[in-house]
Amino acid sequence: MQAPSGPLTARPLQALLTGGDLAGQWALDPGQSSIRLTSRALLGLVPVRGVFHEISASGAITPDGRVSGTITVAAASIDTRNARRDTHLRSADFFDSARAPDITFTLDAIRPSGQCVTVAGPLTVRGRTRPLSFDATVSAPRDGGIWLDAEVRINRADFGLTWNLLGLVSVHNTLTIHAVFTRPR
């Protein structure tokens, strides 16, 4: 996919959304998309980085510009390049991926604003659902795709992920999202 010329600002994005050119069904291209997790351990000094290898999403844009969709992440697909840590993250101490295999975000609203968009909807992790709102940039490459990029800050304790050996692990995490959407063929 061709790289976009840059993020769309509110006015051009709103014109694209309401102009009808983007109307229809959209699907995530998992080969070009990524969701990365960063957390801090050892009193916030050592970053722990991981990537979720299994993500899927679909969405729709109506002719009048309303956007809806769902992103699903397989919790067990976390990979921090440390097998022991990954097994622990999949356990009941964290994601409990045997009982709650999916992390799901459902898009309720997207609102162009200045240099970005505000994205809002419920996030469900380990069976707990909380509202989430974050800013993202949107780009539209010339080949007709849509790119959405965001850094989302999450407090894992909001979702019951409270395990913390001696208080050495931060409950604050950052998800770095690069989502490439294309029209299904």
C-alpha positions in Angstrom: 0.0 0.0 0.0 1.3 3.5 -0.9 2.2 5.7 2.0 -0.1 8.6 2.6 1.0 12.2 2.0 0.1 13.1 5.6 -2.7 13.1 8.2 -6.0 14.6 7.1 -7.2 17.6 9.1 -10.8 18.0 10.3 -12.2 19.9 7.3 -10.9 17.6 4.5 -11.7 14.5 6.5 -15.3 15.7 7.2 -15.7 16.4 3.4 -14.5 12.9 2.6 -16.8 11.3 5.2 -19.9 13.2 4.1 -19.1 13.3 0.4 -20.0 9.6 0.0 -16.7 8.5 -1.5 -15.9 6.4 1.6 -19.3 4.9 2.0 -19.5 1.2 2.3 -17.8 -1.7 4.1 -14.2 -1.7 5.3 -11.9 -4.4 6.7 -8.6 -4.3 8.5 -5.6 -5.4 6.6 -3.9 -7.5 9.3 -0.6 -7.8 7.3 -0.1 -4.0 7.4 -1.7 -3.2 10.8 -0.3 -3.6 14.3 -1.2 -3.1 17.9 1.7 -2.8 20.2 1.7 -2.7 24.0 4.2 -0.9 26.2 4.3 -1.0 29.9 6.9 -0.3 32.6 8.3 -2.7 35.1 10.9 -2.3 37.9 9.6 0.9 39.3 8.9 2.3 35.9 12.5 2.2 34.7 12.4 -0.8 32.3 10.0 -0.8 29.4 8.2 -4.0 28.5 7.1 -4.1 24.9 4.9 -6.5 23.1 2.8 -7.0 20.0 -0.5 -8.7 19.5 -0.2 -10.9 16.4 -3.9 -11.6 15.8 -6.1 -8.6 15.2 -9.2 -8.2 13.0 -11.6 -5.5 12.4 -14.5 -4.5 10.2 -16.4 -1.3 9.8 -18.8 0.7 7.7 -19.2 4.3 6.7 -22.7 5.5 5.7 -23.2 7.9 2.8 -23.9 10.7 5.4 -20.5 10.0 7.1 -21.4 8.0 10.2 -18.7 5.5 11.0 -19.1 2.2 13.0 -16.9 -0.8 13.5 -15.3 -3.3 15.8 -11.6 -4.2 16.4 -11.0 -7.6 17.9 -7.6 -8.7 19.4 -6.8 -12.2 20.4 -5.5 -11.8 24.0 -3.4 -15.0 23.7 -1.5 -13.6 20.7 0.6 -11.2 22.9 4.3 -11.6 22.2 6.9 -9.8 24.3 9.8 -12.0 23.1 9.9 -13.7 26.5 8.0 -17.0 26.6 7.7 -17.1 30.4 6.3 -13.6 30.6 3.9 -14.2 27.7 2.6 -17.3 29.5 2.1 -15.2 32.6 0.3 -12.4 30.6 -2.1 -15.1 29.2 -2.9 -16.4 32.7 -5.6 -15.4 35.1 -3.2 -12.8 36.7 -3.6 -10.7 33.5 -5.6 -11.4 30.3 -7.1 -14.7 31.4 -7.1 -15.6 27.7 -8.6 -19.1 28.3 -11.8 -17.5 29.7 -11.7 -14.2 27.9 -10.0 -14.8 24.6 -10.8 -11.5 22.9 -10.1 -7.8 23.6 -12.8 -5.8 21.8 -13.2 -2.1 20.9 -16.5 -1.1 19.4 -16.5 2.3 17.6 -19.5 4.4 18.7 -18.4 7.8 17.3 -15.6 9.4 15.4 -15.4 13.2 15.4 -12.9 15.2 13.2 -11.2 17.8 15.4 -8.2 20.0 14.3 -5.3 17.8 13.2 -6.9 14.6 14.4 -10.1 12.7 15.1 -11.6 11.8 18.4 -12.5 8.1 18.6 -14.9 6.9 21.2 -16.6 3.6 22.2 -16.5 0.8 24.7 -13.4 -1.3 25.3 -13.8 -4.8 26.7 -10.9 -6.6 28.3 -11.3 -9.8 30.4 -15.1 -9.4 30.4 -15.0 -5.8 31.8 -16.3 -3.0 29.6 -15.3 0.6 30.1 -15.8 3.7 27.9 -12.7 4.8 26.0 -12.0 8.0 24.1 -8.7 8.8 22.3 -7.3 11.0 19.6 -6.0 9.5 16.3 -4.6 10.7 13.0 -6.3 9.6 9.8 -4.6 9.4 6.5 -6.0 8.4 3.1 -3.4 7.0 0.7 -4.0 7.5 -3.0 -4.9 3.8 -3.5 -8.1 4.2 -1.6 -7.2 2.8 1.9 -7.6 4.5 5.2 -4.9 4.6 7.9 -5.6 5.3 11.5 -2.7 5.9 14.0 -3.0 6.4 17.7 -1.3 6.1 21.1 -3.9 5.1 23.7 -3.2 5.2 27.4 -4.9 2.5 29.4 -5.0 1.8 33.1 -5.1 -2.0 33.2 -6.6 -1.9 36.8 -9.8 -0.5 35.2 -10.2 -4.0 33.6 -9.3 -6.1 36.7 -5.7 -6.7 35.7 -4.3 -5.8 39.0 -1.5 -8.3 39.6 1.6 -6.4 40.7 4.5 -8.1 42.3 5.7 -5.9 45.1 4.4 -2.8 43.3 7.2 -3.0 40.7 4.9 -3.1 37.6 3.0 -0.1 36.4 -0.7 -0.3 35.8 -0.4 2.3 33.1 0.0 0.9 29.6 0.2 2.4 26.2 -1.3 0.8 23.1 0.3 2.0 19.8 -2.2 1.4 17.0 -1.5 1.4 13.3 -4.7 0.2 11.5 -4.9 0.0 7.8 -8.4 -0.4 6.4 -9.3 -1.4 2.8 -12.5 -2.2 1.0 -13.2 -5.9 0.9 -12.9 -7.3 -2.6 
